[in-house]
């Protein structure tokens, strides 16, 4: 009986770990998408004359930092 409970506990722990990894992945993808949207907005505003090149550069730097830390997988989704 103890062996069964140990295996069940291991399986539950593995499931929790996999679930947390999936949640972290989704949050990272969402953050990347948000940064990409901010870059697009900054670029659009700059071209319309209501934004600045500095805002576009800052948005690009934030996106590049995210890609450097987490990869560019969110760009393919």
VEXROVEX-176610 format. One record per residue: residue number from 1; residue in three letters; chain; x, y, z of N, C-alpha, C, O in turn. Coordinates in steps of 0.001 Angstrom, whole numbers. Layout:
<pt NUM, 'ALA', 'A', <X, Y, Z>, <X, Y, Z>, <X, Y, Z>, <X, Y, Z>>
...
//
This chain:
<pt 1, 'UNK', 'A', <827, -1201, 0>, <0, 0, 0>, <864, 1255, 0>, <543, 2235, -672>>
<pt 2, 'UNK', 'A', <1959, 1222, 754>, <2823, 2402, 817>, <3457, 2678, -543>, <3633, 3836, -921>>
<pt 3, 'UNK', 'A', <3803, 1615, -1285>, <4385, 1785, -2614>, <3412, 2464, -3561>, <3806, 3314, -4359>>
<pt 4, 'UNK', 'A', <2145, 2093, -3474>, <1122, 2704, -4317>, <986, 4190, -4012>, <897, 5014, -4923>>
<pt 5, 'UNK', 'A', <970, 4524, -2735>, <838, 5931, -2341>, <2054, 6742, -2758>, <1929, 7899, -3159>>
<pt 6, 'UNK', 'A', <3232, 6132, -2662>, <4447, 6829, -3092>, <4408, 7111, -4588>, <4766, 8201, -5033>>
<pt 7, 'UNK', 'A', <3967, 6112, -5365>, <3873, 6310, -6820>, <2824, 7364, -7157>, <3033, 8194, -8043>>
<pt 8, 'UNK', 'A', <1715, 7330, -6460>, <658, 8315, -6699>, <1157, 9714, -6359>, <870, 10673, -7076>>
<pt 9, 'UNK', 'A', <1893, 9827, -5278>, <2445, 11131, -4885>, <3442, 11631, -5927>, <3444, 12813, -6271>>
<pt 10, 'UNK', 'A', <4297, 10724, -6434>, <5264, 11101, -7467>, <4553, 11578, -8724>, <4944, 12582, -9320>>
<pt 11, 'UNK', 'A', <3511, 10860, -9127>, <2759, 11244, -10314>, <2085, 12592, -10128>, <2079, 13415, -11043>>
<pt 12, 'UNK', 'A', <1528, 12822, -8971>, <879, 14108, -8699>, <1909, 15230, -8730>, <1645, 16300, -9278>>
<pt 13, 'UNK', 'A', <3064, 14996, -8155>, <4126, 16005, -8148>, <4595, 16299, -9560>, <4813, 17457, -9915>>
<pt 14, 'UNK', 'A', <4754, 15256, -10370>, <5171, 15424, -11763>, <4130, 16241, -12535>, <4474, 17118, -13328>>
<pt 15, 'UNK', 'A', <2858, 15937, -12290>, <1780, 16686, -12945>, <1793, 18156, -12558>, <1595, 19031, -13401>>
<pt 16, 'UNK', 'A', <2025, 18419, -11287>, <2100, 19808, -10826>, <3276, 20537, -11468>, <3149, 21690, -11880>>
<pt 17, 'UNK', 'A', <4407, 19869, -11551>, <5592, 20469, -12155>, <5352, 20766, -13630>, <5712, 21839, -14115>>
<pt 18, 'UNK', 'A', <4748, 19824, -14343>, <4455, 20034, -15759>, <3433, 21155, -15945>, <3550, 21962, -16867>>
<pt 19, 'UNK', 'A', <2437, 21200, -15072>, <1434, 22258, -15150>, <2042, 23630, -14920>, <1715, 24591, -15616>>
<pt 20, 'UNK', 'A', <2931, 23714, -13935>, <3587, 24996, -13656>, <4456, 25419, -14835>, <4489, 26597, -15189>>
<pt 21, 'UNK', 'A', <5155, 24474, -15440>, <5995, 24794, -16597>, <5134, 25307, -17749>, <5523, 26247, -18441>>
<pt 22, 'UNK', 'A', <3979, 24701, -17956>, <3087, 25139, -19026>, <2556, 26543, -18739>, <2480, 27372, -19646>>
<pt 23, 'UNK', 'A', <2195, 26813, -17504>, <1715, 28151, -17129>, <2812, 29183, -17343>, <2550, 30264, -17871>>
<pt 24, 'UNK', 'A', <4031, 28863, -16941>, <5157, 29781, -17144>, <5369, 30046, -18631>, <5634, 31179, -19032>>
<pt 25, 'UNK', 'A', <5254, 28999, -19449>, <5425, 29155, -20893>, <4349, 30065, -21476>, <4644, 30930, -22301>>
<pt 26, 'UNK', 'A', <3119, 29875, -21054>, <2019, 30700, -21558>, <2210, 32157, -21131>, <1973, 33072, -21920>>
<pt 27, 'UNK', 'A', <2635, 32370, -19896>, <2861, 33739, -19422>, <4004, 34410, -20185>, <3928, 35599, -20494>>
<pt 28, 'UNK', 'A', <5051, 33662, -20488>, <6171, 34201, -21256>, <5724, 34554, -22669>, <6095, 35602, -23198>>
<pt 29, 'UNK', 'A', <4926, 33679, -23279>, <4410, 33953, -24622>, <3521, 35195, -24613>, <3604, 36035, -25509>>
<pt 30, 'UNK', 'A', <2680, 35300, -23602>, <1773, 36451, -23510>, <2565, 37745, -23331>, <2236, 38765, -23938>>
<pt 31, 'UNK', 'A', <3606, 37706, -22500>, <4438, 38894, -22292>, <5128, 39295, -23594>, <5204, 40482, -23915>>
<pt 32, 'UNK', 'A', <5627, 38322, -24341>, <6259, 38617, -25621>, <5275, 39225, -26606>, <5607, 40174, -27318>>
<pt 33, 'UNK', 'A', <4076, 38685, -26648>, <3050, 39233, -27543>, <2684, 40660, -27158>, <2477, 41511, -28023>>
<pt 34, 'UNK', 'A', <2605, 40914, -25866>, <2305, 42277, -25400>, <3409, 43253, -25806>, <3127, 44374, -26230>>
<pt 35, 'UNK', 'A', <4658, 42825, -25676>, <5775, 43684, -26070>, <5779, 43931, -27575>, <6094, 45033, -28024>>
<pt 36, 'UNK', 'A', <5433, 42924, -28342>, <5354, 43088, -29794>, <4240, 44065, -30161>, <4394, 44885, -31066>>
<pt 37, 'UNK', 'A', <3130, 43969, -29458>, <2018, 44901, -29696>, <2430, 46332, -29340>, <2090, 47274, -30056>>
<pt 38, 'UNK', 'A', <3161, 46491, -28234>, <3623, 47831, -27844>, <4578, 48409, -28876>, <4544, 49606, -29160>>
<pt 39, 'UNK', 'A', <5435, 47549, -29441>, <6347, 48013, -30486>, <5551, 48467, -31707>, <5844, 49517, -32279>>
<pt 40, 'UNK', 'A', <4572, 47706, -32102>, <3742, 48089, -33241>, <3016, 49393, -33005>, <2931, 50236, -33898>>
<pt 41, 'UNK', 'A', <2491, 49561, -31804>, <1789, 50795, -31458>, <2747, 51987, -31496>, <2416, 53040, -32042>>
<pt 42, 'UNK', 'A', <3938, 51815, -30910>, <4921, 52907, -30893>, <5343, 53275, -32311>, <5475, 54455, -32635>>
<pt 43, 'UNK', 'A', <5553, 52266, -33155>, <5953, 52533, -34542>, <4842, 53262, -35288>, <5099, 54227, -36007>>
<pt 44, 'UNK', 'A', <3607, 52799, -35115>, <2463, 53435, -35773>, <2325, 54890, -35332>, <2125, 55783, -36156>>
<pt 45, 'UNK', 'A', <2433, 55118, -34026>, <2321, 56490, -33517>, <3451, 57365, -34041>, <3242, 58534, -34367>>
<pt 46, 'UNK', 'A', <4650, 56791, -34120>, <5781, 57570, -34653>, <5511, 57964, -36100>, <5741, 59114, -36475>>
<pt 47, 'UNK', 'A', <5033, 57040, -36913>, <4772, 57325, -38324>, <3604, 58285, -38509>, <3558, 59024, -39492>>
<pt 48, 'UNK', 'A', <2667, 58280, -37576>, <1532, 59212, -37634>, <1911, 60601, -37177>, <1190, 61565, -37437>>
<pt 49, 'UNK', 'A', <3036, 60711, -36497>, <3475, 62004, -35994>, <3064, 62268, -34563>, <3329, 63348, -34033>>
<pt 50, 'UNK', 'A', <2422, 61304, -33928>, <2004, 61492, -32534>, <2942, 60797, -31553>, <2809, 60964, -30341>>
<pt 51, 'UNK', 'A', <3890, 60020, -32072>, <4842, 59316, -31219>, <6246, 59803, -31473>, <6469, 60715, -32269>>
<pt 52, 'UNK', 'A', <7190, 59191, -30792>, <8577, 59615, -30931>, <9466, 58423, -31291>, <9134, 57278, -30983>>
<pt 53, 'UNK', 'A', <10579, 58695, -31934>, <11536, 57621, -32220>, <12080, 56983, -30936>, <12413, 55797, -30919>>
<pt 54, 'UNK', 'A', <12167, 57768, -29874>, <12655, 57234, -28600>, <11697, 56172, -28046>, <12133, 55147, -27523>>
<pt 55, 'UNK', 'A', <10401, 56426, -28165>, <9417, 55447, -27680>, <9514, 54155, -28486>, <9410, 53062, -27930>>
<pt 56, 'UNK', 'A', <9712, 54282, -29794>, <9859, 53095, -30643>, <11135, 52341, -30272>, <11132, 51113, -30185>>
<pt 57, 'UNK', 'A', <12214, 53071, -30058>, <13490, 52444, -29692>, <13371, 51740, -28341>, <13901, 50641, -28172>>
<pt 58, 'UNK', 'A', <12689, 52354, -27386>, <12509, 51725, -26071>, <11679, 50453, -26187>, <11994, 49449, -25548>>
<pt 59, 'UNK', 'A', <10628, 50484, -26991>, <9791, 49298, -27177>, <10594, 48185, -27848>, <10464, 47016, -27485>>
<pt 60, 'UNK', 'A', <11421, 48548, -28821>, <12261, 47559, -29496>, <13283, 46968, -28528>, <13518, 45760, -28543>>
<pt 61, 'UNK', 'A', <13889, 47796, -27694>, <14860, 47292, -26715>, <14198, 46337, -25730>, <14780, 45311, -25379>>
<pt 62, 'UNK', 'A', <12993, 46662, -25283>, <12280, 45784, -24352>, <11973, 44442, -25015>, <12112, 43392, -24389>>
<pt 63, 'UNK', 'A', <11558, 44477, -26274>, <11271, 43238, -27004>, <12540, 42420, -27202>, <12525, 41202, -27022>>
<pt 64, 'UNK', 'A', <13636, 43072, -27570>, <14901, 42362, -27763>, <15402, 41739, -26466>, <15960, 40642, -26481>>
<pt 65, 'UNK', 'A', <15210, 42424, -25354>, <15602, 41870, -24059>, <14776, 40625, -23738>, <15302, 39635, -23231>>
<pt 66, 'UNK', 'A', <13491, 40686, -24036>, <12617, 39529, -23800>, <13049, 38347, -24670>, <13102, 37213, -24195>>
<pt 67, 'UNK', 'A', <13357, 38610, -25941>, <13801, 37550, -26846>, <15124, 36960, -26359>, <15313, 35744, -26402>>
<pt 68, 'UNK', 'A', <16033, 37810, -25900>, <17325, 37323, -25407>, <17149, 36435, -24183>, <17875, 35455, -24015>>
<pt 69, 'UNK', 'A', <16194, 36770, -23334>, <15983, 36003, -22102>, <15137, 34759, -22318>, <15328, 33756, -21631>>
<pt 70, 'UNK', 'A', <14194, 34810, -23271>, <13210, 33737, -23383>, <13108, 33089, -24755>, <12352, 32134, -24931>>
<pt 71, 'UNK', 'A', <13847, 33585, -25717>, <13746, 33056, -27071>, <12647, 33744, -27858>, <11908, 34570, -27323>>
<pt 72, 'UNK', 'A', <12547, 33399, -29123>, <11582, 34049, -29991>, <10420, 33145, -30382>, <9769, 33380, -31400>>
<pt 73, 'UNK', 'A', <10158, 32135, -29598>, <9086, 31188, -29886>, <7724, 31840, -30006>, <6883, 31358, -30765>>
<pt 74, 'UNK', 'A', <7484, 32904, -29292>, <6178, 33576, -29337>, <5927, 34214, -30703>, <4776, 34483, -31048>>
<pt 75, 'UNK', 'A', <6966, 34459, -31476>, <6803, 35058, -32795>, <6205, 34080, -33792>, <5645, 34492, -34808>>
<pt 76, 'UNK', 'A', <6319, 32795, -33511>, <5837, 31761, -34420>, <4434, 31279, -34073>, <3855, 30475, -34803>>
<pt 77, 'UNK', 'A', <3902, 31749, -32998>, <2585, 31266, -32549>, <1464, 31956, -33271>, <295, 31669, -33014>>
//
